Amino acid sequence: MLLIVSNYLKMTEEESLEDLKYLLGNMGIEILIAIDRGAKDIETIKLFSGLSIACIKGRIPVLLDLKLIRENNMQYFLEEKGIDFKKQLEPAL
């Protein structure tokens, strides 16, 4: 999956909203929203999103690879790109 994402990023300079929504899927978007609402580690992301730990561990690398979030001491934070993406999603939420 990461290879697909990496290859895709090489093909495009900037992803569109639809591209990112497709790459993340509903679970990735739920994780992004959970982090925005204050979840910082996998356990709190699980509590905020209702997703299983396996799903979270599968999507976190995609969010990191797309530079929507960053990791610091096993805690996750939105990057500027993640904040901008979430703002674009807000009308649909």
C-alpha positions as CSV (number, residue, x, y, z in Angstrom):
1,M,0.0,0.0,0.0
2,L,2.8,2.4,0.9
3,L,4.5,1.7,-2.4
4,I,1.2,2.6,-4.2
5,V,0.9,5.8,-2.3
6,S,4.6,6.7,-2.8
7,N,4.3,6.1,-6.6
8,Y,1.1,8.1,-6.7
9,L,2.8,11.0,-4.9
10,K,5.6,11.0,-7.5
11,M,3.1,11.3,-10.3
12,T,1.3,14.4,-8.9
13,E,2.7,17.5,-7.3
14,E,-0.4,18.3,-5.3
15,E,-3.2,15.9,-4.6
16,S,-6.8,17.0,-5.0
17,L,-9.4,16.6,-2.3
18,E,-11.0,13.7,-4.1
19,D,-7.6,12.0,-4.5
20,L,-6.9,12.2,-0.8
21,K,-10.3,11.0,0.1
22,Y,-9.9,8.0,-2.2
23,L,-6.4,7.2,-0.8
24,L,-7.5,7.5,2.9
25,G,-10.9,6.0,2.7
26,N,-13.4,6.5,5.5
27,M,-11.2,4.9,8.1
28,G,-8.3,7.2,7.3
29,I,-10.6,10.2,7.5
30,E,-12.0,9.1,10.8
31,I,-8.4,8.8,12.2
32,L,-7.6,12.3,10.9
33,I,-10.7,13.7,12.6
34,A,-9.9,11.8,15.9
35,I,-6.4,13.3,15.9
36,D,-7.9,16.8,15.2
37,R,-10.2,16.3,18.2
38,G,-7.4,15.6,20.6
39,A,-6.5,11.9,20.2
40,K,-2.7,11.6,20.2
41,D,-1.9,7.9,20.5
42,I,-3.4,4.7,19.1
43,E,-5.5,3.9,22.1
44,T,-7.2,7.3,22.2
45,I,-7.6,7.3,18.4
46,K,-9.4,4.0,18.9
47,L,-11.7,5.5,21.6
48,F,-12.4,8.7,19.5
49,S,-13.0,6.9,16.2
50,G,-14.4,3.5,17.2
51,L,-12.0,1.8,14.8
52,S,-10.1,-1.3,15.7
53,I,-6.4,-1.0,16.5
54,A,-5.6,-3.1,13.4
55,C,-7.4,-0.6,11.1
56,I,-5.6,2.3,12.8
57,K,-2.2,0.7,12.5
58,G,-2.9,0.0,8.8
59,R,-3.9,3.6,8.1
60,I,-1.4,5.6,10.2
61,P,1.5,4.9,7.7
62,V,-0.7,6.2,4.8
63,L,-1.5,9.4,6.8
64,L,2.3,9.8,7.6
65,D,3.3,9.1,4.0
66,L,0.9,11.7,2.7
67,K,2.3,14.2,5.3
68,L,-1.2,14.8,6.7
69,I,0.1,13.9,10.2
70,R,3.5,13.6,12.0
71,E,4.7,11.3,14.8
72,N,6.6,12.6,17.8
73,N,7.3,10.2,20.7
74,M,4.6,7.8,19.6
75,Q,2.0,10.6,19.5
76,Y,0.4,11.9,16.4
77,F,-0.3,15.5,15.4
78,L,-1.9,17.1,12.3
79,E,0.5,18.7,9.9
80,E,-0.5,21.9,8.0
81,K,-1.5,19.8,5.0
82,G,-3.8,17.7,7.3
83,I,-5.4,20.8,8.8
84,D,-6.0,22.2,5.3
85,F,-7.5,18.8,4.2
86,K,-9.8,18.7,7.2
87,K,-11.0,22.3,6.5
88,Q,-11.9,21.2,2.9
89,L,-13.8,18.2,4.3
90,E,-15.8,20.2,6.9
91,P,-18.7,21.1,4.6
92,A,-19.3,17.4,4.0
93,L,-19.0,16.4,7.7
